[in-house]
Amino acid sequence: MLIIDSQIHLWEGDQAPPHHGRKPYLAEQALADMDAAGVDAAINAPPQWDMDSNRYAIESAARFPERFATTGWIKLDRPEAPDLVQRWRSQPGMIGFRTPCGLEDERSWPTDGAMDWFLRLAAELDIPVVLGGPFVLPHLERWAAQYPNLKIAVDHFGIMGLTPTRGLIQHEDVLSWSRFPNVSVKLCGAPDYAREDGYPFKGMHDRIHRLYDAYGPERLFWGTDITRLDNCTWRQAVTMFTEEMPWLSETDKTLIMGEALCRWFNWWPSTAETVSAARHRQWRISDSPHCSR
């Protein structure tokens, strides 16, 4: 089974927030940790607490192209932004965008037109985008309908924040978005969201099952956000899905743990999966039986 983590953060500086451990997380350390956990590859989401993280992501993917790909960020209000979008996939490892609009100077983008030109161009170029958080998700349904050829991956279960008692605030429409065949969901950070439970974090199992019933295994992507998991090993984050959810078939697990993500982002990191890649490279997002036609 190909196991690909749909979200990690690599960075060189020491600017990280406390819940990500503050220390740099370098490619070499990530590779050692992945090898120990049996993780074949990972999608790096360069964090904006290190404004040089896109550069480090490109360097890491160039050095380890079979292990890392990147959903990078872009400043949409810069004059050079449209040209950069055009050249995005010419950069080593860049397979998509991650645009939470979380920084203060980005929060107007969903309403001031910046996201519209950007998403239109990403759709034209067939570059998937990852969207999440409280400033973006309220607009997702409009964009999913407006740009049906744009592949949108919803970040972190569609969770927009936490209550003061650490309850999860999930967007109320995340299940209904499954009717759009161009929308998928990243299952990142589950152990952190159910940290009071301890392994195997059963407090998230029902939420995962509901998403499975709505989206099917073809549009769900396992992931960890590993630097925030101080209550769980990377290996436990794997076995939470592969050993502790009996309602997932072996085919389901193969898809959710990596193959569905490869199809969605058109990125196949391992020559060991050549046969699987050849079989599914022409897979279309409308092929899922869980999509409304």
C-alpha positions in Angstrom: 0.0 0.0 0.0 1.3 3.4 -1.0 1.2 5.7 2.1 1.3 9.4 1.4 0.8 12.1 4.0 -1.4 14.8 2.5 0.0 17.5 4.8 3.2 18.2 6.6 5.2 21.5 7.1 8.9 21.8 6.4 10.7 25.0 7.4 14.2 26.2 8.3 13.6 29.2 10.5 12.6 29.3 14.2 9.4 31.3 13.8 6.9 28.5 14.3 3.9 28.9 16.7 4.0 26.8 19.9 1.5 24.2 18.7 4.0 23.3 15.9 7.0 23.0 18.3 8.8 26.2 17.2 11.9 24.3 16.1 12.7 24.0 12.4 11.5 20.8 10.7 13.9 20.0 8.0 13.6 17.6 5.1 16.2 15.2 6.4 14.4 14.9 9.8 11.1 14.4 8.0 12.6 11.6 5.9 13.9 9.8 8.9 10.6 10.1 10.7 8.7 8.9 7.6 11.0 5.9 7.1 10.4 4.9 10.7 6.6 5.2 10.3 6.4 3.5 6.9 5.3 6.6 5.1 6.4 6.7 1.4 5.9 10.3 0.6 4.4 13.5 1.9 2.9 16.7 0.6 4.6 19.7 2.1 2.4 22.8 2.8 5.1 25.5 3.3 4.1 27.5 6.4 3.7 31.2 6.2 5.3 31.7 9.6 8.5 31.2 7.6 8.2 33.6 4.6 11.0 31.7 2.9 9.3 28.4 3.1 8.4 28.2 -0.6 12.1 28.3 -1.5 12.9 25.6 1.0 10.0 23.5 -0.4 11.4 23.8 -3.9 14.9 22.8 -2.8 13.6 19.9 -0.8 11.5 18.5 -3.6 14.4 18.9 -6.0 16.7 16.9 -3.7 14.1 14.2 -2.9 11.6 14.2 -5.8 10.2 10.7 -4.9 9.4 11.7 -1.3 8.1 15.3 -1.4 5.7 17.4 -3.4 4.3 20.8 -2.5 1.1 22.8 -2.2 2.7 26.2 -2.0 1.3 29.6 -1.2 1.3 32.8 -3.2 0.7 36.5 -2.5 -2.2 37.2 -4.8 -1.9 41.0 -4.5 1.6 41.2 -6.0 2.0 42.4 -9.6 3.9 39.2 -10.5 1.3 36.8 -9.2 -0.4 35.9 -12.5 2.9 35.1 -14.1 3.9 33.0 -11.2 0.7 31.0 -11.3 1.4 30.4 -15.0 4.8 29.0 -14.2 3.8 27.2 -11.0 4.2 23.6 -12.0 7.6 24.3 -13.7 9.0 24.6 -10.2 10.3 21.4 -8.7 7.6 19.6 -6.7 4.9 22.2 -7.0 1.7 20.3 -7.7 -0.9 22.7 -6.3 -1.7 25.7 -4.1 -2.8 26.1 -0.5 -4.6 29.3 0.1 -6.2 29.8 3.6 -6.1 33.6 3.4 -5.1 33.5 7.1 -2.7 36.5 7.3 -4.3 39.8 8.0 -3.4 41.3 4.6 -5.0 38.3 2.8 -8.4 38.2 4.5 -10.0 40.5 1.9 -9.0 38.3 -1.0 -12.2 36.1 -1.0 -14.4 39.3 -1.5 -12.1 41.8 -3.3 -11.7 39.8 -6.5 -8.3 38.4 -5.9 -9.4 34.8 -5.4 -11.6 35.0 -8.5 -8.9 35.7 -11.0 -6.6 33.2 -9.2 -9.1 30.4 -9.1 -10.2 31.0 -12.7 -6.5 30.7 -13.8 -5.8 27.7 -11.7 -8.8 26.0 -13.2 -7.6 26.8 -16.7 -4.2 25.4 -15.9 -5.6 22.3 -14.1 -3.7 23.1 -10.9 -5.6 21.9 -7.8 -6.0 24.2 -4.8 -6.4 23.5 -1.1 -8.8 25.7 0.7 -9.7 25.9 4.4 -10.2 28.0 7.5 -12.8 30.6 8.6 -11.9 33.2 6.0 -12.2 30.9 2.9 -14.7 28.1 3.6 -17.8 30.4 3.7 -17.1 31.1 0.0 -16.2 27.6 -1.1 -19.7 26.5 -2.4 -19.8 29.5 -4.8 -16.3 28.8 -6.1 -17.0 25.0 -6.5 -20.1 25.8 -8.6 -18.5 28.7 -10.6 -15.3 26.7 -11.5 -16.4 23.1 -12.1 -13.1 22.1 -13.6 -11.1 23.4 -10.6 -10.1 20.6 -8.2 -10.6 21.9 -4.6 -9.4 20.0 -1.6 -11.0 21.1 1.7 -8.3 21.4 4.5 -8.6 19.7 7.9 -12.0 18.0 7.6 -13.6 21.4 6.9 -12.9 22.5 10.4 -12.8 26.3 10.8 -11.7 26.6 14.5 -12.2 25.4 18.0 -14.5 26.5 20.8 -13.0 27.6 24.2 -13.4 24.0 25.4 -11.7 22.6 22.2 -14.9 21.6 20.5 -14.6 21.5 16.8 -16.3 24.1 14.6 -16.8 22.3 11.3 -18.4 24.2 8.4 -22.1 23.0 8.4 -22.1 22.4 4.7 -19.0 20.2 4.3 -21.0 17.1 3.8 -23.3 18.7 1.2 -20.3 19.9 -0.8 -19.8 16.3 -1.8 -22.4 16.9 -4.5 -19.7 18.8 -6.4 -17.4 16.2 -8.1 -14.5 18.7 -8.0 -14.4 18.9 -4.2 -12.4 16.5 -1.9 -11.4 16.5 1.8 -8.1 16.2 3.5 -8.3 14.2 6.8 -5.4 16.0 8.5 -4.8 16.4 12.2 -7.3 13.9 13.6 -5.2 12.9 16.7 -4.9 16.5 17.7 -8.6 17.1 17.4 -9.4 14.1 19.6 -6.4 14.4 21.9 -8.5 13.8 25.0 -9.4 10.3 23.8 -6.0 8.9 23.3 -5.1 6.4 20.6 -7.0 5.3 18.4 -8.8 8.7 18.8 -12.3 7.3 18.5 -13.7 10.8 18.9 -13.0 11.4 15.3 -14.1 8.1 13.9 -17.8 9.0 13.4 -16.8 12.3 11.7 -14.5 10.4 9.3 -17.3 7.8 8.7 -19.8 10.5 7.8 -17.3 12.1 5.3 -16.6 8.6 3.9 -20.4 8.1 3.3 -20.6 11.4 1.6 -17.4 11.6 -0.5 -16.3 8.0 -0.8 -12.6 6.9 -0.6 -11.8 8.4 -3.9 -12.1 12.0 -2.5 -10.6 11.6 1.0 -6.9 12.0 1.7 -5.2 10.8 4.9 -2.7 13.2 6.5 -1.2 14.2 9.8 0.1 17.8 10.1 2.7 15.9 12.0 4.5 18.8 13.7 1.4 19.5 15.8 0.9 15.9 16.9 2.6 15.8 20.3 0.1 13.1 21.5 0.7 10.6 18.7 3.5 9.0 16.7 3.4 9.1 13.0 3.1 5.4 12.9 0.0 5.6 15.2 -1.5 8.2 12.8 -1.1 5.6 10.1 -2.6 2.6 12.0 -5.5 4.7 13.3 -6.8 4.4 9.7 -5.2 1.1 8.5 -6.0 -1.0 11.6 -8.7 0.7 13.8 -11.5 1.4 11.3 -13.0 -2.0 10.4 -15.6 -0.5 8.1 -12.8 0.5 5.7 -12.1 -2.2 3.1 -8.6 -2.9 1.8 -9.5 -1.0 -1.4 -10.8 1.9 0.7 -7.5 2.1 2.7 -5.4 1.9 -0.5 -7.3 4.9 -1.8 -7.5 7.0 1.3 -3.9 6.4 2.4 -2.4 7.6 -0.8 -3.7 6.5 -4.2 -6.7 8.9 -4.3 -4.4 11.8 -3.5 -2.0 10.8 -6.4 -5.0 10.7 -8.8 -6.3 14.1 -7.6 -3.0 16.0 -7.9 -1.7 13.9 -10.8 1.5 13.1 -8.9 2.9 9.6 -8.6 6.0 9.6 -6.4 7.2 6.0 -6.6 8.3 3.9 -9.5 7.0 1.0 -7.5 3.5 2.2 -8.3 4.0 2.3 -12.0 1.3 -0.2 -12.7 -1.2 1.5 -10.5 -0.3 4.9 -12.0 -0.8 3.6 -15.6 -4.1 2.1 -14.7 -5.5 5.3 -13.1 -3.8 8.2 -14.9 -6.8 8.9 -17.0 -9.2 8.8 -14.0 -11.6 11.7 -14.0 -13.0 13.5 -10.9 -16.5 12.7 -12.2 -15.8 8.9 -12.0 -16.6 8.7 -8.3 -19.9 6.9 -7.5 -20.3 9.3 -4.5 -20.6 12.4 -6.8 -23.9 13.9 -7.8 -24.1 13.9 -11.6 
